[in-house]
């Protein structure tokens, strides 16, 4: 694994914004005094006249983004997930979601792997919050390639989009020619005994789990769900019918995230066992990201064990 390229998706976000800015004059970026961390500083350097630092006033930033969007501008409002989805929830709901504004939210530093920043900044609830807003599209890319393509897809999509990016460098699992489409899951590995449906950084962990299971003679299908809303129900139902058991994996609370979205579809259309891997009903705490992943049961070994548990429930 030493030759595997790793990159944080927040870095990919910053790079994609610069490329997008070169192509489209109506792209503007807003940040809340965190440009160095969210990596929007690169856009500021390239296009200072199209960058707005709103200070530590995330609610105000979302309101400004909503207003700008009414003029034909496509604003990318950027800050940590804890502040984008948490602190600014009411404004996102009422000023962006309710009138269905064409605002793109770039939420970085999501999940437990914010690491040493601790529980106050480890936002494991953002997907659940955004899922409740009617018309909100939610994208959680798994690597550098997917993150960049997600930014371009978000620009072309009409309506509010919530994009979730991470602080931790993660393996690049997609080729550069990978075609990204909002709302379409991607089958990364075929299998017949169980399906692992993963999102974000858990996709690389799911691929490792696939190899562990393969060594034990277990055939696991691996699906990358980068768009949590709208969910690709077709690929989920197909997996349920063909493998008879599902494990979901997400760096997010098991309450209200990918696991519950998948379970709802499965329950309605093809009932099979669904086992969820994610942050349990608890807060995180400060520590190195690499140690927090296994500590909170988000590692490949846990996913593999849960896959065997799901198979046993058939």
Secondary structure, 3 states (H helix, E strand, C coil): CCCCCEECHHHHHHHHHHHHHHHCCCEEEEECCCHHHHCCHHHHHHCHHHEEECCCCHHHHHHHHHHHHCCCCEEEEEEEHHHHHHHCHHHHHHHHHCCCCCCEEEEECECHHHHHHCCCCCECCHHHHHHCCCCCEEECCCCHHHHHHHHHHHHHCCCCEEEECCCCCEECCCCCCCCCCCCCCEEEECCCCEEEEECCCHHHHHHHHHHHHHHCCCCEEEEECCEEECCCHHHHHHHHHHHCEEEEEEEEECCCCHHHHHHHHHHHHCCCEEEEEEECCCCCCCCCHHHHHHHCCCCHHHHHHHHHHHHHCC
